Amino acid sequence: MGMFERDRLVFADAEPLDDSYEPEDIRERDKELAKYQRALQPIIDNRPTSNIFLYGKTGTGKTVATKFMLSHLEHDAEKYDDIDLSTVWVGCENLSSSYQVAVSLVNELRLEKGKDRISTTGYSQQRVFDILYDELDSFGDTVVIVLDEIDNIGDSDDILYGLPRARSNGYVEDVQPVIVGISNDFQFREGLSPKVKDTLAEKEILFPPYDANQLRSILQPRATKAFHDGVLESDVVPLCAALSAQDTGSARQAIRLLREAGELAQAEDIATVTADHVRGAQDELEKNQLYEGMQELTTQGHVVLCALAHHEARDEVPVRSRDLYEQYVSICNQLDADSVSGRRVRDHLSDLNMLGLINVYERNEGLSAGRYHEYELNVPLDAVLNVLLSISRFEEIAESIEANANQNNVLQSDISDY
Ligand SMILES: Nc1ncnc2c1ncn2[C@@H]1O[C@H](COP(=O)(O)OP(=O)(O)OP(=O)(O)O)[C@@H](O)[C@H]1O
């Protein structure tokens, strides 16, 4: 038998468990979809249409609901000769400023018209906005502009002042732009100035986290399609739903859990997916999450983590702040990086604590020693070293920490497990 054989035991069609899969219907969102429909109805009635702002935590169906509504809107608008509707979608996940969003939007609009893209650099912001309004105005009637994950632009939100009022401010004459902003960052929404909030979020639709019953209902049709008959034990879908509901209420998490559980059964070459596979899958996903959390830290975050790994490898944990700080400064020197104050290092440590990467203990030794904090890793040292080894700047230091750890026998598992 070869190393890779096509699976015929577990998955009938894994596509319904893929992130890009578009389900036939949107479940458990009747109230939100009805509100969405009311917000878009004026387009069909040829009336002025408000901008719409969707918010809710990740995996709560904002994107899938928007795709669903827009495809119905486009389809139904075709029945009316006096409606000329276009829709453009800009995913802002890799765009960190209004300028970049404006250029992407210009290019999406030009694509619709079969024109070449403009360069992503070299214009003044005002120039890009002028080009944007010109491109918009070349569209006939209504353009629905979806700005997905709009919070990525952070404070650079000029586009959110101009675009939603382009018509009322006379920047465009012929076209009616309707903005659909999507965000999973509540702070971004709170931080918007009242002026932006008033126009961008004229109609707000909240997507709350799903409960276990809702997740079960979302998972079931996908599970039926994805797995061969009789492969899933009856408690698998309810367990995926319950675990995800308790954690984040995200449909994405529930779907990933189900897929990962299927993959574990597949790897064991058995034709039954059980609750144990789901629990194993959850461990795997949590491990991945922590790993990603560690990879995404800033350089200062990595240095602080590295200093703690140093003490962990010498079996000197929990370690007091002042000893940890000394090691932190020494690593900064070795890396030729600037060091920050003890207070800032404590801020980084509290971030690491919030991410679940370290444990913090508050000690009170009375008058003689006073109050102080001690720290230790809350993830295996192996995992931390694996992350540090993958960052070229830290490679050498991580290798020497690893050698120390091997000497002291403090590594728990094979580093390649992470
Ligand atoms: N009500 C639903 N019915 C069917 N599938 C759903 C539903 N809600 C979410 N999903 C599925 O869950 C996954 C995540 O949904 P979606 O991408 O729409 O979430 P989101 O709120 O846009 O998340 P993010 O903020 O991270 O972009 C997708 O695979 C989507 O198809």
PDBQT file of the ligand as one rigid body, heavy atoms in Angstrom, charges set to zero:
ROOT
HETATM    1  N1  LIG A 501     -26.249  30.580   9.643  1.00  0.00    +0.000 N 
HETATM    2  C1  LIG A 501     -25.383  29.831   8.950  1.00  0.00    +0.000 A 
HETATM    3  N2  LIG A 501     -25.827  28.851   8.149  1.00  0.00    +0.000 NA
HETATM    4  C2  LIG A 501     -24.950  28.092   7.445  1.00  0.00    +0.000 A 
HETATM    5  N3  LIG A 501     -23.622  28.245   7.505  1.00  0.00    +0.000 NA
HETATM    6  C3  LIG A 501     -23.107  29.203   8.306  1.00  0.00    +0.000 A 
HETATM    7  C4  LIG A 501     -23.976  30.049   9.048  1.00  0.00    +0.000 A 
HETATM    8  N4  LIG A 501     -23.232  30.928   9.767  1.00  0.00    +0.000 NA
HETATM    9  C5  LIG A 501     -21.962  30.660   9.465  1.00  0.00    +0.000 A 
HETATM   10  N5  LIG A 501     -21.870  29.627   8.600  1.00  0.00    +0.000 N 
HETATM   11  C6  LIG A 501     -20.620  29.065   8.075  1.00  0.00    +0.000 C 
HETATM   12  O1  LIG A 501     -19.619  29.274   9.063  1.00  0.00    +0.000 OA
HETATM   13  C7  LIG A 501     -18.408  29.752   8.492  1.00  0.00    +0.000 C 
HETATM   14  C8  LIG A 501     -18.087  31.134   9.035  1.00  0.00    +0.000 C 
HETATM   15  O2  LIG A 501     -19.083  32.069   8.636  1.00  0.00    +0.000 OA
HETATM   16  P1  LIG A 501     -18.754  33.538   8.109  1.00  0.00    +0.000 P 
HETATM   17  O3  LIG A 501     -17.476  33.526   7.326  1.00  0.00    +0.000 OA
HETATM   18  O4  LIG A 501     -19.962  34.062   7.424  1.00  0.00    +0.000 OA
HETATM   19  O5  LIG A 501     -18.519  34.260   9.493  1.00  0.00    +0.000 OA
HETATM   20  P2  LIG A 501     -18.138  35.787   9.754  1.00  0.00    +0.000 P 
HETATM   21  O6  LIG A 501     -19.075  36.266  10.799  1.00  0.00    +0.000 OA
HETATM   22  O7  LIG A 501     -18.093  36.533   8.464  1.00  0.00    +0.000 OA
HETATM   23  O8  LIG A 501     -16.689  35.611  10.364  1.00  0.00    +0.000 OA
HETATM   24  P3  LIG A 501     -15.417  36.623  10.286  1.00  0.00    +0.000 P 
HETATM   25  O9  LIG A 501     -15.783  37.809  11.095  1.00  0.00    +0.000 OA
HETATM   26  O10 LIG A 501     -14.317  35.826  10.904  1.00  0.00    +0.000 OA
HETATM   27  O11 LIG A 501     -15.183  36.901   8.823  1.00  0.00    +0.000 OA
HETATM   28  C9  LIG A 501     -18.617  29.723   6.981  1.00  0.00    +0.000 C 
HETATM   29  O12 LIG A 501     -18.144  28.481   6.504  1.00  0.00    +0.000 OA
HETATM   30  C10 LIG A 501     -20.132  29.791   6.830  1.00  0.00    +0.000 C 
HETATM   31  O13 LIG A 501     -20.537  29.126   5.647  1.00  0.00    +0.000 OA
ENDROOT
TORSDOF 0
